[in-house]
């Protein structure tokens, strides 16, 4: 009886110990999850002492830092033919940001976060995971001045900085104000209203520039396809080649936001877009180098080893081999008979 009670008491103590250990493990996991590090990003939008308020900002998680210390595109950006590196200059990073921004507008990438600048021109994004963010803003007009922000690439990380403050860069354009027409006096005859002047068509152009492939022209495609977008909508698709000097021009009577994007970029090239006011330049940089292993044509099959002629298999032509086993068996039989006769004589 006493042994049975002791056995039950021991089992209960062991079960309680297992339950307590499980609770401790669960609590430890909760604390480990809550210890994840987050950062923040503040955009300071001030231009010539003017706080640009009411501007809509979007951020996109574009890249992550690798174990080797460089950047790797991620998410919607992962398959794009765009290179970014921690060793890039400020001008190259600006080109990369402009290029990634084109894809967000033409391909409809979902932003990581959105915010509107306050009266001081500041926009805050908090609870950000570690990574490289593309910052993109929409133009806004204040006091007859149009402010257009430049896109930026900013890293939020423990290695760099957790709470990042970046200064926005703007291009400005004065919007002319049309004077209000004076009201004519009743006693005076009404003057004829002037006919509105027809708007002068504005000319736009896109051109292709090839880089680092002067001695690797075999990798340059014969043509490229370019999509032209008007206010985010596809307006036209054109082909650029040597026949048109790798250029194309079009006109518009109204003010719109124009963007260009190359489709189906060759795997041997990366792309950047330098978008100006009316001039758009598409840069393709060759990934390959002269004399490198990658310079070999991947499409060509690997050279096959010469096939060694097979040695002639026995039997050869002209030889009769069927008597061999018969003669061998006969010889063995004669040897056996001889041995038997010899044993009898003895």
C-alpha positions in Angstrom: 0.0 0.0 0.0 2.7 2.4 1.0 4.7 1.6 -2.2 1.6 2.4 -4.4 1.1 5.8 -2.7 4.7 6.6 -3.1 4.6 5.6 -6.8 1.6 7.9 -7.4 3.1 10.8 -5.5 6.3 10.5 -7.6 4.4 10.5 -10.9 2.4 13.7 -9.8 5.7 15.5 -8.9 7.2 14.6 -12.3 4.1 15.8 -14.2 4.1 19.1 -12.3 7.8 19.5 -13.2 7.2 18.9 -16.9 4.3 21.5 -16.8 6.4 24.1 -15.1 9.3 23.6 -17.6 6.8 24.0 -20.4 5.5 27.3 -18.9 9.1 28.6 -18.5 9.9 27.7 -22.1 6.7 29.5 -23.4 7.5 32.6 -21.4 11.0 32.6 -22.7 9.7 32.4 -26.3 7.4 35.4 -25.7 10.2 37.5 -24.4 12.4 36.5 -27.3 9.8 37.5 -29.9 9.2 40.8 -28.1 12.9 41.6 -28.2 12.9 42.0 -32.0 14.6 45.3 -33.0 12.7 47.9 -34.9 13.7 51.3 -36.3 12.1 54.5 -37.5 12.5 56.9 -40.4 11.8 60.6 -40.3 11.6 62.7 -43.6 12.5 66.3 -43.1 10.8 68.2 -46.0 12.1 71.8 -45.9 13.1 73.7 -49.1 14.6 77.2 -48.8 13.2 77.6 -45.3 9.8 76.6 -46.5 8.2 73.6 -44.8 6.6 71.5 -47.5 3.5 70.3 -45.7 0.7 68.1 -47.1 3.1 66.0 -49.2 2.2 62.3 -49.5 5.2 60.0 -48.9 5.5 56.3 -49.5 8.3 53.9 -48.5 9.1 50.5 -49.9 11.4 47.8 -48.4 13.7 47.4 -51.4 16.7 45.5 -50.2 18.3 43.6 -47.3 21.9 43.6 -46.1 23.6 40.3 -46.7 26.0 38.5 -44.4 28.9 39.7 -46.7 27.8 43.3 -45.9 26.3 44.1 -49.3 22.7 44.6 -50.5 20.3 42.2 -52.0 17.0 43.3 -53.6 13.9 41.8 -51.9 10.2 41.4 -52.3 8.7 42.9 -55.4 12.1 44.3 -56.3 14.0 41.0 -56.2 13.8 40.0 -59.9 14.5 43.5 -61.3 17.6 44.1 -63.4 18.9 46.7 -61.1 22.1 46.6 -59.0 22.6 48.5 -55.7 25.7 48.3 -53.6 26.9 49.7 -50.3 29.9 51.0 -52.3 27.8 53.2 -54.7 28.4 56.9 -54.9 25.6 59.4 -54.1 24.9 60.0 -57.7 24.7 56.2 -58.5 22.3 55.7 -55.5 20.1 58.5 -56.9 20.0 56.8 -60.3 19.1 53.5 -58.6 16.4 55.2 -56.6 14.9 56.8 -59.7 15.0 53.4 -61.5 13.2 51.6 -58.6 10.7 54.4 -58.3 9.7 53.9 -62.0 8.9 50.2 -61.3 6.7 51.1 -58.3 4.6 53.5 -60.4 4.4 51.4 -63.6 4.0 48.0 -61.9 1.9 49.0 -59.0 4.1 47.8 -56.1 2.4 48.0 -52.7 4.2 50.4 -50.3 5.5 49.3 -46.9 4.0 52.5 -45.4 2.4 55.8 -46.2 2.4 59.2 -44.4 1.6 62.9 -45.0 4.0 65.6 -44.0 2.8 67.8 -41.1 2.8 71.6 -40.9 6.6 71.5 -40.3 7.2 69.4 -43.4 8.0 66.2 -41.4 6.8 62.7 -42.0 7.4 59.9 -39.6 7.5 56.1 -40.2 8.0 53.9 -37.1 8.2 50.2 -36.3 10.3 49.5 -39.3 12.2 46.3 -39.8 15.8 46.3 -40.7 16.6 47.0 -44.4 17.1 49.5 -47.2 14.0 51.6 -48.0 13.0 53.4 -51.1 11.4 56.8 -50.3 9.0 58.2 -52.9 6.9 61.4 -52.7 4.2 63.0 -54.7 4.4 66.6 -56.0 2.5 69.3 -54.2 1.9 73.0 -54.9 2.2 75.6 -52.2 1.9 79.4 -52.8 2.2 79.0 -56.6 5.3 76.9 -56.2 5.4 73.3 -57.3 7.6 71.1 -55.2 8.7 67.7 -56.7 10.7 65.4 -54.4 13.6 63.3 -55.5 13.5 59.6 -54.5 16.0 58.3 -52.0 17.4 55.0 -50.7 18.0 54.9 -47.0 19.1 52.1 -44.7 17.6 51.4 -41.3 19.9 49.0 -39.4 21.6 48.4 -36.1 24.9 48.6 -38.0 24.1 52.0 -39.5 21.4 53.8 -37.5 18.0 52.7 -36.0 16.3 56.1 -36.0 17.1 57.7 -39.3 16.5 61.3 -40.2 16.9 62.2 -43.9 16.6 65.5 -45.6 14.3 65.6 -48.6 15.6 67.1 -51.9 13.2 69.1 -54.1 13.0 70.6 -57.5 10.8 73.7 -57.6 8.8 75.3 -60.4 7.0 78.6 -60.2 3.4 78.4 -61.4 2.3 81.6 -63.1 -0.8 83.3 -61.7 -3.2 84.6 -64.3 -4.5 88.1 -63.4 -8.2 88.4 -62.9 -9.8 90.4 -65.7 -11.2 93.8 -64.7 -14.9 94.2 -64.7 -16.0 96.6 -67.5 -17.9 99.7 -66.6 -21.6 99.6 -67.5 -21.4 102.8 -69.6 -18.5 101.6 -71.6 -18.9 99.2 -74.5 -17.9 95.6 -73.8 -14.5 94.8 -75.3 -14.2 91.7 -77.4 -12.9 88.8 -75.4 -9.5 87.7 -76.6 -9.3 84.3 -78.2 -7.3 81.8 -76.0 -4.0 81.0 -77.5 -3.5 77.4 -78.6 -1.0 75.6 -76.4 2.4 75.0 -78.0 3.1 71.2 -78.2 6.0 70.2 -75.9 8.5 67.7 -77.3 9.7 64.7 -75.3 12.4 62.1 -76.2 13.8 58.9 -74.9 17.2 57.6 -75.8 19.2 54.4 -75.1 22.8 54.5 -73.9 25.0 51.4 -73.8 27.8 51.2 -71.3 30.9 48.9 -70.8 30.2 46.7 -73.8 32.4 48.3 -76.5 34.3 45.0 -76.9 31.3 42.8 -76.1 29.0 43.8 -78.8 27.9 40.2 -79.4 25.8 40.5 -76.2 24.1 43.7 -77.2 20.5 43.0 -78.5 19.4 44.2 -81.9 16.6 46.2 -80.4 14.9 47.0 -77.1 11.2 47.5 -76.3 10.3 50.7 -74.3 6.9 51.4 -72.7 5.9 55.1 -72.3 3.6 55.9 -69.5 1.4 59.0 -69.1 0.2 59.7 -65.5 0.8 56.1 -64.6 -1.1 54.6 -67.6 0.6 52.9 -70.5 0.3 55.3 -73.5 2.6 53.8 -76.1 5.1 51.0 -76.8 8.1 51.6 -79.1 11.2 49.8 -80.3 14.7 51.4 -80.2 17.4 50.1 -82.5 20.3 51.3 -84.7 17.7 52.1 -87.4 16.3 55.0 -85.4 19.6 55.9 -83.6 18.3 54.3 -80.4 16.0 57.3 -79.9 12.3 58.2 -80.1 10.4 61.5 -79.8 6.8 62.4 -79.1 4.8 65.6 -78.3 2.0 66.6 -75.9 -0.1 69.7 -75.6 -0.9 69.3 -71.9 1.2 68.8 -68.8 1.5 65.2 -67.6 3.8 63.0 -65.7 5.7 60.9 -68.2 7.7 57.8 -67.4 9.6 55.3 -69.6 10.5 51.7 -68.8 12.4 49.1 -70.8 10.8 45.6 -70.9 12.6 42.3 -71.0 16.0 43.6 -70.1 18.8 41.1 -71.2 20.3 39.1 -68.5 23.7 40.4 -69.6 22.8 44.0 -68.7 21.5 46.1 -65.8 19.3 49.1 -66.3 19.0 52.6 -64.8 16.6 55.4 -65.8 17.6 59.0 -65.8 14.3 60.8 -66.0 14.5 64.5 -66.8 11.8 67.1 -67.5 11.4 66.3 -71.1 14.5 64.1 -71.8 14.6 60.4 -70.7 17.7 58.3 -70.8 17.8 54.5 -70.4 21.3 53.3 -69.5 22.2 49.6 -70.0 25.4 48.5 -68.4 27.0 45.2 -69.4 27.5 42.7 -66.6 30.2 40.8 -68.4 33.9 41.6 -68.6 36.4 41.1 -71.4 38.3 37.8 -71.0 36.4 36.6 -68.0 34.9 33.2 -67.6 31.5 34.7 -68.0 32.6 35.9 -71.4 32.1 32.4 -72.8 28.8 32.0 -74.7 26.5 30.2 -72.3 24.2 29.2 -75.1 26.9 27.1 -76.8 27.0 23.5 -75.7 30.1 22.3 -73.9 32.7 20.7 -76.1 32.4 16.9 -76.2 35.4 14.7 -75.5 36.5 12.7 -78.6 35.0 9.3 -78.6 37.7 6.6 -78.5 37.2 3.8 -81.0 36.1 0.7 -79.3 38.5 -2.3 -79.4 37.2 -5.1 -81.5 35.3 -7.6 -79.4 36.1 -11.3 -79.6 35.5 -13.2 -81.8 36.8 -11.3 -84.8 35.6 -11.7 -88.3 37.1 -14.7 -90.1 37.8 -16.8 -86.9 35.8 -19.9 -85.9 35.5 -20.2 -82.2 32.8 -22.8 -81.7 35.3 -25.8 -81.8 37.3 -24.4 -78.8 34.9 -25.5 -76.0 34.4 -28.9 -77.7 38.1 -29.6 -77.9 38.6 -28.4 -74.3 36.0 -30.8 -73.0 37.5 -33.7 -75.1 40.9 -33.0 -73.7 39.6 -33.1 -70.1 37.9 -36.4 -70.8 41.1 -38.0 -72.2 43.0 -36.8 -69.1 40.4 -38.3 -66.8 40.5 -41.7 -68.7 44.3 -41.8 -68.6 44.4 -41.2 -64.9 41.8 -43.9 -64.3 43.7 -46.5 -66.4 46.9 -45.6 -64.5 45.3 -46.2 -61.2 44.0 -49.6 -62.3 47.5 -50.8 -63.4 48.9 -49.9 -60.0 
